[in-house]
Amino acid sequence: MSGGSGGVTGGGGGGGRGLTAAAMFAANLVLALVWMAMTGHFDVANLALGFIFGYLVLFLLQRVIGRSSYFHKTLLLLRFGAFYAIEVIRANVRVAIDVITPASRAHPGIVAVPLDARTDTEITVLANLITWTPGSLAVDVADDRSVIYVHSMFAEDPEALIASVKDDLERRVLELLR
């Protein structure tokens, strides 16, 4: 983005880059609020509906306002939400089964997971997601930020745990944040 162009770059319609993802989100939110004002219903469901309609309007106007990563990031966020919800449900079931059944299947342990995440935001989001998943806890991050230490109730296969964190969770977090 160059000089005071108000967030829009490129020349005439559609050829150059458009608004930043943050600006598109703000525009989408404004459209959702306008929708609520026009319909006269001020509730969460109507805000969500307005947000969906605003998203569609902005998507259709890309040729006029320019392309934005907002649409790609939104789809990534929805996919990540579905992925993480399934992971949390799986982890809840696994922990519940272990708690309910007489014979414990837990093999607790701490595993060092090498990090591709580098920024404070990337590492914090990853650590929080690990901790919010039942049966796992982000214990510490190495001083050089190259490793995160994860405690898991089910660490019988440390390599599988590392692969799960790196290939499933960290990769998706980095796709969203970069």
N, C-alpha and C positions, 0 to 999 in steps of 0.2 A: 504494500500500500504506500502510495507516495503523497507527500505534502497535504495540505488541508482539503482533500477532496470529499470530506464528509463520509468516508467509508466506502465510496464507490470508486472503482478503478476501471481503467479501460475506456475506450471511446464509445461510440454509439451503441445500439442495443445488442445484446447477446454475445458478441464476439469475445469480449474480455471477461476478466473475473468480476464478480459482482460483490455484493455485501459480504462481510465476514460472517462466520457462523453465529457469533454472538449478536450481531446486528440483525440477522435473519430471525433468530430466536426472539429478540425484542419486538421485531415487526409482527411475528406470529402471535406473541402475547397481546400486543395492541389490537390486532384483528380479533382475537378471542374476546377481549374486553368490549370492543365495539359490537361484536355479535351479542354479547350478554345485554348490553344497553339497548340494542335494537329489539331484542325479543322480550325484554323486561323481566327475565327470569335470572336471578342472581344466586345460582347454586353451583356446586362443583360439577355436576353432570353437564350442565349447560356450558360451563367454562371448558370442559373437556371437548364437548361437541364443537364449540367455537374454535378451539385450538386445532381440531382436525380440519374444519373448513378453512381456517386460516392457512394451515399447512398446504392444503390442496391449491388454494389461490396462489400462494407464493411459488409452489412447484410449477403451476401453469404459467406464471409470469416470468420464469427464468430467462426466456428469450429477450424480455424487455429489461429486466433489472440485472441480468448477468447470472452466471452460475455461481454456486456456493457449495462449500463442503457440508453445509448444514443438513442437507437431505441425506447424504451418505452417512454422516455421523448419527443422525436420528435413527436410521435403519440399524446401524451397528449397536446403538444403545438399546433398541427394542430386542434385538437378537441376544445381547448380553443379559438383559433383564430376564428373558426366558431361560437362557442357559443357567444363570445363577439361581433362579427360583427352583429349577429342577435339581441342581446340586444341593441346595439347602434341604429340599424335601428328601433326597436320597440320604443325606447325612443324618437328618432327623430320624428317619426310619432305621438306619444302621445303629445309631446310638440307642434308640428306644428298644430295639430288639436285644441289644447287649444288656441293657438295664433290666428288662423284663425276664429274660431267660436265666435259668439258674447257672449255667456254665458261661463264664465270660469269654468273649472272643477277642477282647481288647489285647493289643500288644503295644502299649504306650512307648513313645520314644521321641527324641528330639532329632530332627534332621536338618542339615545345613543345605539350603537351596540357593544355588548361584543366581544372582540377579542380573537381568538385562535392564531393569528399571534403574534410572539414575537420579531423577529429580526428587525433591522432597515430596511433591504431590504424587508422583507415580508410586513411590515406596509406601507412602501413607495409605493411599487407596488400596494397594495390594495387601498391606498388613491388616487393614480393617476388614477387608473381604475374607481373608483367611480366618481372622478371629470371629467374625460373624457366622462362620460355617460351623455348625455343631460338631464337636469332637476334635477341633483343631484350634490352635492358638499361635499367633505370631509372637514369639518370645523376645527376640532381639534382632537388631541389624548390626552387622559388623561395622567397625569404625570407618573402614574404607568403602562401605556401602556396596560391597560386592556379593554379600551373602545375607540371607534372612534365615533365622533359626525358627523352625516351625515345630511345635509340639503337637503330636497327633495321637489320638487314642488307638489308632489302627496303623501303626508304623511297621508292620511285619515285613513289608517290602519297601525299604527306603528309596530305591531307584524308581519304583512305580509312583511313590508319593512325590518325589522330585519332578518326574515327568508330568504328573497331574497338575502340580502348581505351575510349572513353566509353560507347558503346552496348552493347558486349558485356561487357567486363570490369568497368569501374567501376560500371555500373548494378547488376550482379549482386552485387558486393561490398557496395555500399550497402544493397541489399535484405536481405542477410544480417546486416549489422552494426547496422542501425537498427531 
